[in-house]
Amino acid sequence: MPTDVLLARFLRELAPLGTRAVWAHGSLAGGDYQEGRSDLDLIAVLREPPGLGTVRKVARAHRRLRAEPLAGRLHCSYVAPATLDDPARPHLTWAHGRLMRRPVTPVTRRELHGFGRVLSGEAPAGLLPEVPDARLRDFVVRDQRDYWRPAVDKARLWRQDIWVDLGLLTFARATVTLREGRLVTKREALGELRRLGAPEEVVADIERRRYPDTAPGPDASPGTDPAPADDHRRAVRAELTRAYLGPAIDALVATYG
């Protein structure tokens, strides 16, 4: 599989950095991975916080992977045991073809402890502090209130597939976490969206695009990608999504915030 080839080469590229561990989280670890559609979300644990020399080596390692078919979907944060106590602290991260800094969020930490996949080295339990339930809930509420709710008011964003998909799926996953204290996959979140009364037209559209092999609809046949939506359909989908998601987030935050 191209994913296995890419991961094996990635681990070889990281070997000179002397990593203590490399972990996968997200769909690759949770059993919801769709090759060619899902991102590869990774954490590399270095022995020391990365200095300038290490930053340059990380950038070169990722650039050498560019010829691999799925390299653009590989995202990795570089952390060290000495800097992992604070979930809000940003860490060196390669994503979307460039270096940036991102925190390892409480959700990611809970995923790693619950079902993280060890690609090399030590397991998360020995290096990564546990996430208390209260901290996880606080983060989920803040994420919905401070990030996603303001985004609903930016109409132009919701004509893009990624905003529709992640906005609704993240809301459904947040609902389950706050209600039951557990994490669910994006595929499970689709069922939750239906139970929560999300517009069926939009949920079915997400399902066809993200899981065309198991949920073929009028725009897809098994093994093929659905046809992209035209401008009119995107506009209708955006308005349906925003009309549902704004009040739904408000209600969730009022209940759990």
C-alpha positions as CSV (number, residue, x, y, z in Angstrom):
1,M,0.0,0.0,0.0
2,P,1.3,3.5,-0.7
3,T,0.6,4.5,2.9
4,D,2.8,1.7,4.2
5,V,5.6,2.7,1.7
6,L,5.4,6.3,2.8
7,L,5.4,5.6,6.5
8,A,8.4,3.2,6.1
9,R,10.4,5.8,4.2
10,F,9.3,8.5,6.7
11,L,10.7,6.5,9.6
12,R,14.0,6.0,7.7
13,E,14.2,9.8,7.1
14,L,13.7,10.4,10.9
15,A,16.3,7.9,12.0
16,P,19.2,10.4,12.1
17,L,17.1,12.6,14.5
18,G,17.3,10.0,17.2
19,T,13.5,9.9,17.9
20,R,12.3,8.2,21.1
21,A,8.9,7.4,19.5
22,V,6.7,8.0,16.5
23,W,2.9,7.7,16.9
24,A,-0.1,7.9,14.7
25,H,-3.4,9.4,15.8
26,G,-6.6,10.4,14.0
27,S,-8.1,8.1,11.4
28,L,-4.9,6.2,10.8
29,A,-5.0,5.0,14.4
30,G,-8.7,4.9,14.9
31,G,-9.6,2.5,12.1
32,D,-11.3,5.1,9.9
33,Y,-8.4,5.7,7.5
34,Q,-9.3,6.1,3.8
35,E,-6.1,5.9,1.6
36,G,-5.8,8.9,-0.6
37,R,-8.6,10.8,1.2
38,S,-7.5,10.8,4.9
39,D,-4.6,12.7,6.4
40,L,-1.7,10.8,8.1
41,D,-1.5,12.5,11.5
42,L,1.7,11.8,13.3
43,I,3.7,12.8,16.4
44,A,7.4,12.3,16.6
45,V,9.0,12.5,20.1
46,L,12.5,13.8,20.0
47,R,15.0,13.4,22.8
48,E,15.4,17.2,23.2
49,P,13.3,20.2,22.1
50,P,14.3,20.9,18.5
51,G,16.9,23.6,17.9
52,L,17.6,25.4,14.6
53,G,19.7,22.5,13.3
54,T,17.0,20.0,14.0
55,V,14.4,22.3,12.4
56,R,16.4,22.3,9.2
57,K,16.8,18.5,9.2
58,V,13.1,18.1,9.7
59,A,12.3,20.4,6.7
60,R,14.8,18.5,4.5
61,A,13.4,15.1,5.6
62,H,9.9,16.1,4.6
63,R,11.0,17.7,1.3
64,R,12.7,14.5,0.3
65,L,9.4,12.7,0.6
66,R,7.6,15.0,-1.9
67,A,7.8,12.4,-4.7
68,E,5.7,9.9,-2.7
69,P,2.0,10.0,-3.8
70,L,0.6,10.7,-0.3
71,A,3.3,12.9,1.1
72,G,1.1,16.0,1.0
73,R,-1.3,14.3,3.5
74,L,1.4,13.5,6.0
75,H,1.4,15.9,8.9
76,C,3.8,15.5,11.9
77,S,4.3,17.5,15.1
78,Y,7.8,17.3,16.7
79,V,7.7,17.2,20.5
80,A,10.0,16.4,23.4
81,P,9.2,14.9,26.8
82,A,10.3,18.1,28.6
83,T,7.7,20.2,26.6
84,L,4.7,17.9,26.7
85,D,3.1,19.0,30.0
86,D,1.2,22.0,28.6
87,P,-1.5,21.1,26.0
88,A,-1.6,24.8,24.9
89,R,2.1,24.9,24.0
90,P,2.8,25.0,20.3
91,H,5.2,22.5,18.8
92,L,7.2,22.4,15.6
93,T,4.9,20.9,13.0
94,W,5.1,20.0,9.3
95,A,1.7,20.3,7.6
96,H,0.4,21.4,4.2
97,G,3.9,21.4,2.8
98,R,5.5,23.8,5.3
99,L,6.7,24.2,8.8
100,M,4.5,25.9,11.5
101,R,3.8,25.6,15.2
102,R,0.7,23.8,16.6
103,P,-0.3,22.5,20.0
104,V,-0.9,18.8,20.7
105,T,-4.5,19.3,21.8
106,P,-6.3,17.5,24.6
107,V,-8.3,15.6,21.9
108,T,-5.1,14.4,20.2
109,R,-3.7,13.4,23.6
110,R,-6.8,11.5,24.5
111,E,-6.7,9.7,21.1
112,L,-3.0,8.8,21.6
113,H,-3.7,7.3,25.1
114,G,-6.9,5.6,23.9
115,F,-6.0,4.1,20.6
116,G,-2.7,5.7,19.4
117,R,-0.7,3.5,17.0
118,V,3.0,3.1,17.8
119,L,5.0,3.3,14.6
120,S,8.3,3.1,16.4
121,G,9.8,3.4,19.9
122,E,8.0,3.9,23.2
123,A,4.2,3.9,23.8
124,P,2.3,7.2,24.6
125,A,1.6,6.0,28.2
126,G,5.3,6.3,29.2
127,L,5.9,9.8,27.7
128,L,2.6,11.7,27.4
129,P,0.8,13.1,30.4
130,E,-2.8,11.9,30.8
131,V,-5.7,14.4,29.9
132,P,-8.1,14.9,32.8
133,D,-11.8,14.7,31.8
134,A,-12.4,18.3,32.8
135,R,-9.6,19.6,30.6
136,L,-10.9,17.6,27.7
137,R,-14.4,19.0,28.1
138,D,-13.1,22.6,28.5
139,F,-11.1,22.3,25.3
140,V,-14.0,20.9,23.3
141,V,-16.4,23.6,24.5
142,R,-13.8,26.4,23.7
143,D,-13.1,25.0,20.3
144,Q,-16.8,25.0,19.4
145,R,-17.5,28.4,20.9
146,D,-14.3,30.3,20.0
147,Y,-13.3,28.7,16.7
148,W,-16.2,27.0,14.9
149,R,-19.1,29.4,16.0
150,P,-17.4,32.5,14.6
151,A,-16.5,30.6,11.5
152,V,-20.2,29.9,10.8
153,D,-20.7,33.6,10.2
154,K,-18.1,33.7,7.4
155,A,-20.3,32.6,4.5
156,R,-17.5,32.2,1.9
157,L,-15.8,29.5,3.9
158,W,-18.7,27.1,3.7
159,R,-18.7,26.7,-0.1
160,Q,-15.6,24.6,0.4
161,D,-15.9,20.8,1.1
162,I,-13.4,20.9,3.9
163,W,-15.3,23.4,6.0
164,V,-18.6,21.6,5.5
165,D,-17.1,18.2,6.4
166,L,-15.0,19.2,9.4
167,G,-17.5,21.7,10.7
168,L,-20.3,19.2,10.9
169,L,-18.2,16.2,11.9
170,T,-16.3,18.1,14.6
171,F,-19.6,19.3,16.0
172,A,-21.0,15.7,16.1
173,R,-17.8,14.4,17.7
174,A,-17.8,17.2,20.2
175,T,-21.4,16.4,21.1
176,V,-20.6,12.8,21.9
177,T,-17.5,13.7,23.9
178,L,-19.4,16.2,26.0
179,R,-22.4,13.9,26.5
180,E,-20.6,10.6,27.1
181,G,-16.9,11.4,27.7
182,R,-15.7,9.3,24.7
183,L,-14.2,9.9,21.3
184,V,-15.7,8.7,18.1
185,T,-14.4,8.4,14.5
186,K,-15.6,10.6,11.7
187,R,-17.5,7.7,10.2
188,E,-19.4,7.3,13.5
189,A,-20.0,11.0,13.6
190,L,-22.0,10.7,10.4
191,G,-24.5,8.6,12.2
192,E,-24.5,11.0,15.1
193,L,-25.3,13.9,12.7
194,R,-28.4,12.1,11.5
195,R,-29.5,11.5,15.1
196,L,-28.9,15.2,15.9
197,G,-31.1,16.3,13.0
198,A,-28.5,17.7,10.6
199,P,-29.7,18.2,7.1
200,E,-29.8,14.8,5.4
201,E,-28.9,16.3,2.0
202,V,-25.6,17.6,3.5
203,V,-24.9,14.5,5.6
204,A,-25.4,12.3,2.5
205,D,-23.1,14.5,0.5
206,I,-20.3,14.1,3.1
207,E,-20.9,10.4,3.1
208,R,-20.7,10.0,-0.7
209,R,-17.5,12.1,-0.9
210,R,-15.7,10.7,2.1
211,Y,-16.8,7.0,1.8
212,P,-17.8,6.5,-1.8
213,D,-16.9,2.7,-1.7
214,T,-19.4,2.0,1.1
215,A,-22.0,4.7,0.5
216,P,-22.4,5.2,-3.3
217,G,-25.1,7.7,-4.1
218,P,-26.3,9.4,-7.3
219,D,-23.0,11.1,-7.8
220,A,-20.7,8.1,-7.2
221,S,-20.2,4.5,-8.1
222,P,-18.1,2.0,-6.0
223,G,-14.4,2.7,-6.3
224,T,-14.8,6.2,-7.8
225,D,-14.8,9.7,-6.4
226,P,-18.1,11.5,-6.6
227,A,-18.4,14.3,-9.1
228,P,-17.7,17.7,-7.6
229,A,-20.7,19.9,-6.7
230,D,-21.5,22.8,-9.0
231,D,-21.6,26.4,-7.8
232,H,-25.4,26.3,-7.1
233,R,-25.2,23.1,-5.1
234,R,-22.3,24.4,-3.1
235,A,-24.2,27.6,-2.3
236,V,-27.3,25.6,-1.2
237,R,-25.2,23.2,0.8
238,A,-23.4,26.1,2.5
239,E,-26.6,27.8,3.6
240,L,-28.1,24.5,4.9
241,T,-24.9,23.8,6.9
242,R,-24.7,27.3,8.4
243,A,-28.4,27.4,9.2
244,Y,-28.1,24.2,11.1
245,L,-24.7,24.5,12.7
246,G,-24.9,28.0,14.2
247,P,-27.9,27.3,16.5
248,A,-26.6,23.8,17.1
249,I,-23.3,25.0,18.5
250,D,-25.1,27.7,20.5
251,A,-27.2,25.0,22.1
252,L,-24.2,22.8,22.8
253,V,-22.2,25.5,24.4
254,A,-25.2,26.6,26.5
255,T,-25.7,23.1,27.8
256,Y,-22.0,22.2,28.6
257,G,-20.3,25.6,28.8
